[in-house]
């Protein structure tokens, strides 16, 4: 411990100052990444921050985000940069979390949509922590095979300004036979508002006329979702 205390007083401190058997990188090589704590994994990603004690930086991150990995993963780039004090290191950390989200997406991605849970599993990692509401259209063929998922709106506080033409332009451009609407609630509560229900009704009616059929509308919250189909709202 004395060697660590001495090094914290130097201009720059990195994990190489630790005894070899305590260094996160050496422990990872010897025992595997699953043996490391969250702090040690962060130390490997950040490695060295000029002019700062890396463990103090990690301690600040843990305290700021209540030792909650989900909170840390959804932190903005600017907030990470302020705490870490290094733009590149903050970008590296954000990139790691984005890669993790994409891995979850590809693991959950299914060629055919069979249930609202399929959609939730695919999009929840990307939409649960958004600071603004987004609307995405899931385009499917006649066999309910996934064609494309496209974002059509961002930044509104509800769906009242969403125009059906935006939905069906996307559907037509992608040759969709079925569509599913998906949007998030920034409050974390997925319960539909009156506006959500009304615009969904209008889109379904227009879709029936155009023969581009609305299968469902799914609202994503913090840890759960509401399916209009399951609620018999469409």
C-alpha positions as CSV (number, residue, x, y, z in Angstrom):
1,X,0.0,0.0,0.0
2,X,2.9,2.4,0.7
3,X,4.0,2.2,-2.9
4,X,0.5,3.2,-4.0
5,X,0.4,6.1,-1.6
6,X,3.7,7.3,-2.9
7,X,2.6,7.2,-6.4
8,X,-0.6,9.1,-5.8
9,X,1.6,12.2,-5.0
10,X,3.3,12.1,-8.4
11,X,2.0,14.0,-11.4
12,X,0.7,10.9,-13.1
13,X,-0.4,7.5,-11.8
14,X,-1.2,4.4,-13.8
15,X,-1.8,0.7,-13.0
16,X,1.8,-0.2,-13.8
17,X,2.8,1.3,-10.4
18,X,1.0,-1.7,-8.7
19,X,2.8,-4.9,-7.8
20,X,2.7,-7.2,-10.8
21,X,0.2,-9.7,-9.2
22,X,-2.2,-6.8,-8.4
23,X,-2.2,-5.2,-11.9
24,X,-5.6,-5.6,-13.6
25,X,-4.0,-6.4,-16.9
26,X,-1.8,-9.1,-15.5
27,X,-4.8,-10.5,-13.5
28,X,-6.9,-10.5,-16.6
29,X,-4.2,-12.5,-18.5
30,X,-3.8,-14.9,-15.7
31,X,-7.4,-15.4,-14.5
32,X,-9.6,-14.1,-17.3
33,X,-11.7,-10.9,-17.5
34,X,-14.5,-12.4,-15.5
35,X,-12.2,-12.4,-12.4
36,X,-11.9,-8.6,-12.4
37,X,-14.1,-6.2,-10.5
38,X,-15.9,-3.4,-12.2
39,X,-13.2,-1.0,-11.0
40,X,-10.5,-3.1,-12.4
41,X,-12.2,-3.4,-15.8
42,X,-12.6,0.4,-15.8
43,X,-8.9,0.7,-14.9
44,X,-8.0,-1.4,-18.0
45,X,-10.1,0.8,-20.3
46,X,-9.0,4.1,-18.9
47,X,-5.4,2.8,-18.1
48,X,-3.8,6.2,-17.4
49,X,-5.1,9.7,-17.1
50,X,-2.4,12.3,-17.2
51,X,-2.1,14.2,-14.0
52,X,-4.6,12.1,-12.1
53,X,-4.7,9.0,-9.9
54,X,-6.6,6.5,-11.9
55,X,-8.2,5.0,-8.8
56,X,-9.4,8.4,-7.7
57,X,-11.0,8.9,-11.1
58,X,-12.7,5.5,-10.9
59,X,-13.8,6.3,-7.3
60,X,-15.4,9.5,-8.6
61,X,-17.2,7.6,-11.4
62,X,-18.5,5.1,-8.9
63,X,-19.8,7.7,-6.5
64,X,-21.3,9.9,-9.2
65,X,-23.3,6.9,-10.6
66,X,-24.1,5.1,-7.4
67,X,-21.9,2.1,-8.4
68,X,-24.6,1.3,-10.9
69,X,-23.3,0.0,-14.2
70,X,-26.5,0.9,-16.1
71,X,-26.4,4.5,-14.9
72,X,-22.7,4.7,-15.8
73,X,-23.4,3.2,-19.3
74,X,-26.1,5.8,-20.0
75,X,-24.0,8.8,-18.9
76,X,-23.4,11.5,-21.4
77,X,-20.1,12.0,-23.1
78,X,-19.8,15.4,-21.5
79,X,-20.4,14.2,-18.0
80,X,-17.8,11.5,-18.4
81,X,-15.3,14.0,-19.8
82,X,-15.9,16.3,-16.8
83,X,-15.2,13.5,-14.3
84,X,-12.4,11.7,-16.1
85,X,-10.7,14.9,-17.3
86,X,-9.7,13.4,-20.6
87,X,-11.7,13.6,-23.8
88,X,-10.1,10.6,-25.4
89,X,-10.6,8.4,-22.3
90,X,-14.2,9.5,-22.0
91,X,-14.7,8.6,-25.7
92,X,-13.1,5.2,-25.2
93,X,-15.5,4.5,-22.3
94,X,-18.6,5.5,-24.3
95,X,-17.4,3.4,-27.2
96,X,-17.1,0.3,-24.9
97,X,-20.6,0.8,-23.7
98,X,-21.9,1.3,-27.2
99,X,-20.2,-2.0,-28.3
100,X,-21.9,-3.8,-25.4
101,X,-25.3,-2.5,-26.5
102,X,-24.7,-3.6,-30.1
103,X,-23.6,-7.1,-28.9
104,X,-26.9,-7.3,-27.0
105,X,-28.8,-6.2,-30.1
106,X,-27.2,-8.8,-32.3
107,X,-27.7,-11.5,-29.7
108,X,-31.4,-10.7,-29.4
109,X,-32.0,-9.9,-33.1
110,X,-34.4,-12.4,-34.7
111,X,-35.2,-12.7,-38.4
112,X,-38.9,-13.2,-37.8
113,X,-40.9,-11.1,-35.3
114,X,-43.1,-13.4,-33.2
115,X,-44.0,-11.4,-30.2
116,X,-43.7,-7.9,-28.6
117,X,-41.0,-9.3,-26.5
118,X,-38.8,-9.8,-29.6
119,X,-39.0,-6.0,-30.3
120,X,-38.4,-5.1,-26.7
121,X,-35.3,-7.3,-26.5
122,X,-33.9,-5.7,-29.6
123,X,-34.6,-2.1,-28.9
124,X,-34.6,-1.7,-25.1
125,X,-30.8,-1.4,-24.8
126,X,-30.8,1.6,-27.2
127,X,-34.0,3.3,-26.1
128,X,-34.3,2.9,-22.3
129,X,-32.0,5.7,-21.3
130,X,-32.7,8.2,-24.1
131,X,-33.2,11.8,-22.9
132,X,-35.7,12.6,-25.6
133,X,-38.5,10.6,-27.1
134,X,-37.9,8.7,-30.3
135,X,-40.2,7.0,-32.6
136,X,-39.1,4.0,-34.7
137,X,-40.9,2.0,-37.3
138,X,-40.3,-1.7,-37.6
139,X,-40.9,-2.8,-41.2
140,X,-41.9,-6.4,-41.9
141,X,-42.8,-8.4,-45.0
142,X,-45.9,-10.6,-45.4
143,X,-44.3,-13.4,-43.4
144,X,-43.4,-11.0,-40.6
145,X,-39.8,-11.2,-41.5
146,X,-37.8,-8.2,-40.4
147,X,-36.9,-5.8,-43.2
148,X,-35.7,-2.7,-41.4
149,X,-36.0,-0.7,-38.3
150,X,-35.9,3.1,-39.0
151,X,-36.1,6.1,-36.7
152,X,-38.6,8.6,-37.9
153,X,-38.9,11.1,-35.1
154,X,-36.8,12.5,-32.3
155,X,-37.1,15.1,-29.6
156,X,-40.9,15.4,-29.1
157,X,-42.4,15.1,-25.7
158,X,-45.3,13.0,-26.9
159,X,-46.7,11.6,-30.2
160,X,-49.2,14.4,-30.8
161,X,-46.9,16.0,-33.5
162,X,-46.2,12.7,-35.3
163,X,-47.8,12.7,-38.7
164,X,-49.0,9.4,-40.2
165,X,-47.4,10.3,-43.5
166,X,-43.9,10.0,-41.9
167,X,-44.8,6.4,-40.8
168,X,-46.1,5.3,-44.2
169,X,-43.4,7.0,-46.2
170,X,-40.9,4.8,-44.3
171,X,-43.1,1.7,-44.8
172,X,-43.5,2.3,-48.6
173,X,-39.8,3.1,-49.1
174,X,-39.0,-0.3,-47.5
175,X,-41.7,-2.3,-49.1
176,X,-43.4,-3.2,-45.7
177,X,-46.6,-5.2,-45.5
178,X,-46.8,-5.0,-41.7
179,X,-45.4,-2.3,-39.4
180,X,-44.9,-1.9,-35.7
181,X,-44.5,1.4,-34.0
182,X,-42.0,1.7,-31.2
183,X,-41.3,4.7,-29.0
184,X,-39.9,5.4,-25.5
185,X,-41.1,7.3,-22.5
186,X,-38.3,9.3,-20.9
187,X,-40.1,9.1,-17.6
188,X,-39.4,5.4,-17.5
189,X,-43.1,4.6,-17.2
190,X,-44.4,2.9,-20.4
191,X,-48.1,3.5,-19.8
192,X,-49.7,5.1,-22.9
193,X,-51.0,8.6,-22.9
194,X,-54.2,9.7,-24.5
195,X,-52.2,11.2,-27.4
196,X,-50.4,7.8,-27.8
197,X,-53.7,6.0,-28.1
198,X,-55.2,8.6,-30.5
199,X,-52.4,8.7,-33.0
200,X,-52.1,4.9,-32.9
201,X,-55.8,4.7,-33.8
202,X,-55.3,7.1,-36.8
203,X,-52.3,5.2,-38.1
204,X,-54.1,1.9,-37.9
205,X,-57.1,3.2,-39.7
206,X,-55.0,4.7,-42.5
207,X,-52.8,1.5,-42.7
208,X,-55.9,-0.6,-43.2
209,X,-56.9,1.6,-46.2
210,X,-53.3,1.5,-47.6
211,X,-53.0,-2.2,-46.9
212,X,-49.9,-1.6,-44.8
213,X,-51.1,-3.1,-41.5
214,X,-50.2,-1.9,-38.1
215,X,-49.5,-5.0,-35.9
216,X,-48.6,-3.3,-32.7
217,X,-47.4,-0.2,-31.0
218,X,-44.8,-0.8,-28.2
219,X,-43.8,1.8,-25.6
220,X,-40.5,1.2,-24.0
221,X,-39.9,2.2,-20.4
222,X,-36.9,1.9,-18.1
223,X,-37.2,-1.8,-17.5
224,X,-40.5,-2.8,-19.1
225,X,-42.8,-2.2,-22.0
226,X,-46.5,-1.9,-23.0
227,X,-47.8,-3.5,-26.1
228,X,-51.0,-2.1,-27.5
229,X,-51.8,-5.5,-29.0
230,X,-51.5,-7.2,-25.7
231,X,-53.6,-4.5,-24.1
232,X,-56.3,-4.8,-26.9
233,X,-55.8,-1.2,-27.6
234,X,-55.6,-1.8,-31.4
